[in-house]
């Protein structure tokens, strides 16, 4: 069986993005992925300016006890005709350009003014409260790289550089299937031998947090020919196909055999619990992810393996695709070693010393209700017992693809 980290490495290095580009208006770029390196168009700051409301002090500040106020400069003004000599000052406001000869800015709270003569009431240092031209960004330098996930903060930075449109990767088309004759859609009458389909609804709602085009492809029956036809048809349109169930080796599990026949199959027995039956492959130009049928196994393999791979296939830089983990203190003990790495549903809780981990009850692979209480997955290495107050690796749960 393949170790989780080996599987993750293979997914992130072997699922190579094959993406098209387009330009979009800046305000429409949220959640998309930058498709080219972008360079600084304007020095930031564009000109040296004041970080405070106060006074610009000229010349040798150590030689003066008081300064004569000779000018007033507000944001939006120019200071091209102003030169401050030693002993001279200018009233200045936040964001206003500093005049030539300025040595420091003193905030107005630390000053006194009488008859246009300024004195200061605090220590002053050369260069204080001055935002110097290009100290943040210099024209011509790369300031955002291809593969950058675009957030409101990124949009603000792009706006500050005057970018009205930007190149992004086109969203992917993702088909989502469930498998099994036993599945019903919510709202249908529940009859003997049937269950409601939770997996497809989980995946569809989760994927809707992305900018991609999500297609509800319905349920594949337990029929070899019908499964092959549906997957082949989807592969003509989809960049990615996601299935849940039908990936084991039972007589009614047709998904993995269909993919092996139609394309290329990488079938893993992962050394994790839950989530052992997980596979991926390709049909035509579509990447296919096959998740287990148990709802908890679907959730965990999607969170820990498919989400990182989807990020990579979307064009995000590989180092930003790895699931984020923290170390936190266990408030529980385990009593039986497992021969596979185990992911337990837990609650992360703040404490006086950091973050504590509370183990939730009902950890069975079919017990989906526990996920409504969980905010993290705790990783328990194989052949390892956890003792209370041990520090363990924890993956916070997130339905936002940026985290």
PyMOL commands that set and color helices and strands:
alter all, ss='L'
color gray80, all
select helices_A, chain A and resi 4-14+26-28+61-63+108-110+152-160+199-207+224-235+255-262+295-313+318-320+368-372
alter helices_A, ss='H'
color red, helices_A
select strands_A, chain A and resi 21-25+38-39+49-50+54-58+67-73+88-92+102-107+111-114+117-120+130-131+142-144+165-169+173-179+183-184+195-196+213-220+240-244+264-269+272-273+277-283+286-291+326-330+341-351+354-359+376-380+391-396
alter strands_A, ss='S'
color yellow, strands_A
deselect
rebuild
show_as cartoon
